[in-house]
Structure formats: C-alpha cells, structure tokens
Amino acid sequence: MCTNPIYNNIGKTYNSTRRADPRITQRIVEELNVKTPATILDIGAGTGNYSCKLAERGYSVIAMEPSEVMRNQGEDHQNLTWKEGIAEDIPIPNKSVDGIVCTLASHHFKDLRLAFSEMKRVLRDNGKIIIFTLDPRLCADDFWLFEYFSPILEEAYNIHPPIHTLSNLLEEVRGPVEVKPFALPNDLEDQFFFSGWNNPELYFEESFKNGTSSLAKGNSKTVSSCLNRLREDLESGKWQRKYGDLLHLKNYECGHFFLVI
C-alpha cells in the first residue's frame, strides 16, 4: 500500500536521525489533553518514534504507516499496535480513537480533504487532531537555507500547502482550528530538514541526508552542487560572516507549527 516508495529507501536508516524530540512529544501530549489509557492514532508514523513515546506514557497507540520498510523497523511496545494504511483510507472503525496525531507527514497526503474527513470519521466526538507541520512561506526570505538549497526547497513550496489552506480545509471538515507556532530549538533530536538551522555542518552527514526526504529524493547532482557551495562558504568564512549570529540563538522560527482541532 505504500504510495510513496522513496520512504522504503529512507526508512532503511530513518531511526538513526529521526528520533522523537521530547519537546515535540510534550507539546503533543499537552495539546491532546486526554488521560491515559486513551487510544491515539498516529498517522504517517514512520518507524514509530513518536508513537512509542506516547505508548511509554500509557496511551494505547495505533501507529499507521504505508511503508513496509518503515513498519518493519518500527519500535515495539505493549501499548503499541502497527497498521498498514494511508490517511485517505484509515483502516479502523468509526469513532474508535480518542485522539489523532500526525507529525511532519501531512504534506504526503494525496487528498487533504479526504484525509481530514477520514480523521473526523474515526475520531470520537470530544477527541482532538494534532498536526505538526510547516509552511516554508512563514520562514524569513533571507534565511540561509534558502540561499544554499533553493533548488531543493522549491519543491517544499509545492508539497507543503500554505497555512491558510490547511486551516481552512480543516475548519470546513471539523470546525475551528488553532494555529500554534513552534520555534525550533537549537538541539533538536528529530533531525528533519530545518533542524540544522544553526548547524550547517549537519547537512554533510550521510545519515542526516539519508533520513531527510528533501535531500534523499533530490537530484544527486543538484544536492552535490548545493553542498559544494555551502562547503566553500564555510571554509572561506563567508557563511559565518553573514549568518554567524544564528550560532548564538536558542530557538528560531522556521515556519513550523501545530494545528489543533
């Protein structure tokens, strides 16, 4: 059922860099605001990093993931159940979960309206949907990643809907939506693409590149060209002169946010 085969490749090394960040986990728990042992559905669970952390806190978690490679690497816990499935066709009964979470996966949905309708179908009346995602349009235009990785990040504008598109669709399907920005800490354990906002050397690490869809599925020549230019400017000190102030910051707004419904 995997509709995005790239994740069968990314999934081979995913666990080495895509670890659940405790601050993101805590925000998810706070926003869910439901007592254990409530049943939580994690859509696009990957290898289950966040699913497992929720299970460890006492929730009964259904980790749903289309990629077989991802699921085969999935973490195990007595409170965790794995399912093959996609957001547009969730393989569980109506009103069967107390909460739904989706962490940096909603941009892979093929049909947002259908996916959100499916979420509403399986969610109990008082349950909440928590979506952690990003809109690159919210990040400062002069942010250094756009300078060095613009050919790669152009796709981010295509696959990540504008924040108002997401929130409007969700409101149509289920009701009022809260948008809660999340500034990225400088020591994120979950190493998604923007996590190296103050650590440019991270982008040269093979494990990071292999676990980040923007780099893993990018044209190899294009990725190499971007990295070569970044390397040259780091070695010459140009990057530090232009962007060195970032090295002293604890958090930075890179367009990431929680949608709470």
N, C-alpha and C positions, 0 to 999 in steps of 0.2 A: 504493500500500500504506500510505500514511500514515494511522495510526489516531488521530492527534491533530492535527487541522487547525490548531489555534492556532499550531503551530510553523511552518506555512507563512507565517504573518504575522510571528511573532517572528523567524524566520530572515532576514527582509529586512535587519535591522540588527544581527544577532547578533554579527557579527565586531567591531563597534566597541567592545563592552564585555566580551564573553565570551572573553577571551584566556587562554591556558593560564598558570597561575601556576607559576613554576619550582619552588617548594617542594612543590606537589602533584605535579608531574611527577616530581620526585626521589623522593618517597615511593613513587610507583607503581613506579618502576624498582627501588628497593630491595626492595620487597615482592615483585615478580615474581621477582627473584633468578634470572634466566636470561640466558645470554650471547647476544649478537648473533651471527648474524642470525636469532634465533628469530622465529617467527611469532606475532604478537599480534593478537587480535580486540578491537576497541573497539566495544562495544555502546551504541547511542544516541549516536553520535559527534558529533552536531550538525554543525557546519561543519568538524570535524576539527582543532580547536585542539590537543587533547592527542594525537590520532593523529599529527599532523605532527611534534610534538616527539619522540615516540617513534621515528618514522621517521628523524628527523635524528640520532638516537643510534645508528642502524644496525639497528633492528629492522625486520622485514618486517611491515607493519601492514595489517590489513583493517579499514577504517572502515565500520561498518554503521549505517545511518540510514534511517528510514522516510520522512522529509520530503524531498520533491523539491527544495523551495526551499533547504533546508539543504545538501543534496548538491550542488546547482548552485553554491553559494558555497564549496564545500569546497576546502580547500587541496590543492595538488598536490605530490607528491614522488616520486622514483623508487622509493622503498621503500613507497609507499602505494597501496592498491587500494580503491576505493569499491564498496560493495554496498548495494542496497536490501534492507531486511529488518527484522524485529522479533524480539525476544528469544524469543518463544514459537514461532518457526518460523525458526531460523537456517539460511540457505541455503548451508551448507558441509558437507562430508562428516564422518563420524565421525572422532574423534581426529585432527583435522587442524591444531590450533593448540597452541602451547606455553604460552600464557597468555591470559587474558581480563581486560579492564578495563572498568569501567562507572563513569562519572563523573557524579554527580548526574542520573541517568536512570532508576534502578531504580524510582522511585515512579510511573513511567508504564507499567510493565508491567501488562498486564491480568490475567495469571495467573502469580503468582510461582512457584508450584510447577512449572508447566510451563516457565517461563523458566529456572529453575535446572536442571531436568532436561535442557533443551536445551544449556545450558552444559556440563554434565557429559558429554553425548554428544559434543560437538565437541572437547573438551579432551583432550589426551594425558594418560596416567596420572600423570605426575610434574608436570604443569602446575599453575599457581595461578590462582585467580579473585580479583581485587581490585575491590571495590566501594566507591566513595566516595559516601557519602550522609549523611543526617541524620535525627534523631528530635527534633522540636521539644520533646518532653516532657522532654528532657535539659537544656534551657536554663532558666536561673533564671526563676521565675514573675514576678519583678519587673523583668525586662529591659525596656527602654524600647520595643522594637519591639512587644511585646505590648500595651502601653498605647495606642499610637497606631494600630496596624494590626490590632487584634484581629479585626475582621470579615473581613479578608483572610486572616489566619493561621489562622482556624478551619478553613479548607479544608486547611491543611497537616497538621492532625491527622487529617484523613480520608484524605489521599492518601499520607502517609508512615507506614508501619506502625511499631509500636513496635519498638525494637531487638531485643527478645527474640523477636518474631515472625519477623523476618528471619533471625536467627541460628539459631533452632530449625528453620526450614524448610530452610536451607542444610545444617545438620547431618544432617537426615533424608535429604537427597538425596546429599550427598557426604562428610560426615564432620565432624570437629572444626573449629570456626570461631574465629579470633582477632578480637576487637574492639579496635581501636586508635584512641583518641580523637585528634582533630586540632583543636587550638585555632586559631582564625582569626587570622592576622597582621593588623596594622592597615593594611597597604598591599597587600592582595590585588590581583593583576592580573585575576583572574577575578571579575567583578563580579556574582555571584549575590546573591540577596535579602539574606542576612545579612552580606554583605561590608562593608556600611556601618555596622557595629555602633558605630563611633566617629566616624562622619561623616554626621550626619543630613541635611546639605545634598545628599548624593548622591541621595537619593530624589526630589528635584525635577527632576533632569536627565532630559530626554526620552529620551536614548539608553539610560540605565540602566533607565527604566521599560519601554521597548520591548523590552529584552533580558532582562527578568525575568518569568517566567511568572506569578508571583503577582500582579504589577501589570498586566501586559499583558492578561491574560484576566479580570481583576477587573471588577466593575461600575463603570463610569466615575464615576457619582455617589458610590459608596462610596469609591473611590480618592481622588476630589477632597476628600471630607469628611475622610478621614484626613490627607491632606496639608495641608489648611487648618488643622486643629487643631495639627499639628506646626509649621507655619509661625508660627502665633500664639504658641506657647510658645517658639519660638526667638527671635522678635522681642522678646518680653517678658522673656526671660532665664530663664523658668521651667524650660525644659529644662536649661539649663546648671547651674542651682542644684541640680536633682535628680539629673542624670546626668553632670555635668561631669567627675567623676573618671575616666570612661571615656576621656577625651581624652588621658590620660597613660599609658594601658596599651599595651603592645606586642602582646599577644595576649588573646583572650577565648574562653571555651568557649561555643559556640552550639549544641551538640548534634551537631556533625559528627564523623564517624568513618570509618575504613576497616574493612571486613570482609575478612579474608584467609583464604582456604580452600585 
